[in-house]
Each structure stands twice: as C-alpha cells, then as structure tokens.
Amino acid sequence: MVVINVQKAEEYTKCVSSDAVTVVLFSADWAEQCKQILDVMGELSKLPDLNEISFLNVPAEEFSEISLKHQVDAVPTVIFFRNNTAIDRIDGIDIAKLTETCKKLANASSQNSKGSLEDRLKSLINKSKVMIFMKGDRVTPRCGFSKQLIAIVNDVGVQYETFDILSDEDVRQGLKTYSDWPTYPQLYVNGELIGGLDIIKELLAGGELPSTLNG
C-alpha cells in the first residue's frame, strides 16, 4: 500500500465512499509540514495492521471545491473518511494523533468485521434444526468423511441442510475458531455442535443418534 496522489476528483470520491477507512491529507507543495505528514503516511501504509486503510494526498489548492466543502482553510489538514462521511480530523501537524487514530480506526474495523462473521456463522448454524458443514453437499460430497456422515444421517431419516465450506473460506476458517473444532464435517442440532464423523459413529453405535438428531 502506498499514498495515492489524487489526480482527479473521481478518484477521491471513489476512495472516500468506501466502507473502509480512508485517510486524506489536504496538502500544498510549498508547505514543509505536509511533506512530513506524507512521509509518516507512507510508513503507516506499510504496516500490516493498517492494510485495510487507504491513504490519499489531495492538493488543496487544485481541488478547491473539495477543500471548501470540508472547511479546509489551512494545510496540512488530515481528514478520516468512511462511507463518504468525515469521522475525524487533524488540523495542523500532529504525528502522534495521526498514528493513534489510524490504529484505533483499523482496530474498530477489524472488530466490526469479526462481529459480522460471527453473526453470519450463527445464522448459518441455525438455518436448519440439523445443520451439516461439509466439503461439498448432500448430493456430491467432496471427501470421504463427509460422504460417510451424509450416508449415516440419511439412514436416520431426519431433515437437514448442508453448507459447502469449500465455497466460502471465511466460513471454513471462522467456524473452526467459533466452535473450537478444527476439522470437517461438523454437525449441529438446534444451533449446538454435536461433533464430527467419529462422534456421530459413536452415537450411532450406542443407539443415541436418532434421539440426538430429533432432539
């Protein structure tokens, strides 16, 4: 990631309209302090923790309408945007605040993303009373363990839904952490993890599987 030197208004509009954070420096070539901010932004753009943030350099005098819209009457001015809305700003040079704000907003974005994935996993797990996360689907299982599990559940005769983890890497990796269960397939009943193939075989052997799946 590098600092983008804005050449066209459309380029600026596209970036600040993103649902990711965009840090915009309103600058002027003649202002030495702007060069200091640009150097810091260049270093921040290289940090892995900030790789979701975009950094823009907007020449304030060349883009006077944009500057006027955001009440930029001196340089350097740094404004933080998300979804075309200014969410924070720094008037003048304050390297510590620039760094701190970037990290705070990046952390908030990461937490929001995590929360969104957890909500999605909960929704998928509760899509059906019996829910199976597997490689492939009930018609075309794509691994031997999934195929065996589907055959066992079919024999019991309960209704169930499947989700192909190979179709969504976020779900595939996220569900391992969410349920603290590292392998697939995974079978859930009423939103609760029952287990994988070995557990299902044990329940079948002990005569408990029908009641578990119907519970």
Beta strands, then each sheet from edge to edge (+ up, - down):
strand 1: 3-5
strand 2: 22-27
strand 3: 54-59
strand 4: 77-82
strand 5: 85-91
strand 6: 130-134
strand 7: 161-164
strand 8: 186-189
strand 9: 192-195
sheet 1: 1+ 3+ 2+ 4- 5+
sheet 2: 7+ 6+ 8- 9+
end
